[in-house]
């Protein structure tokens, strides 16, 4: 099943690399594509895994668009900064 999730805080290829790597480790995920320009994550994964995907994205600092506000949004932005840096190092 193809899931298309609009997320916040994707800024560069480092972010995309981190997202592809972490989501690709999840059981049932066959492939992950990241559209940096539009902030879209596409994952080919087993049925019923959308919540697991969005939870993993949030944990990395890339919440689904419109789901994080105030302090939660600030925390997500800080986490995404670290995730981005790790992704750049891994490239």
Secondary structure by P-SEA (a helix, b strand, c coil): cbbbbbbcccccaaaaaaaaaaaaacccccccccccccbbbbbbccccaaaaaaaaaaaacccccccccaaaaaaaaaaaaaaaaaaaaac
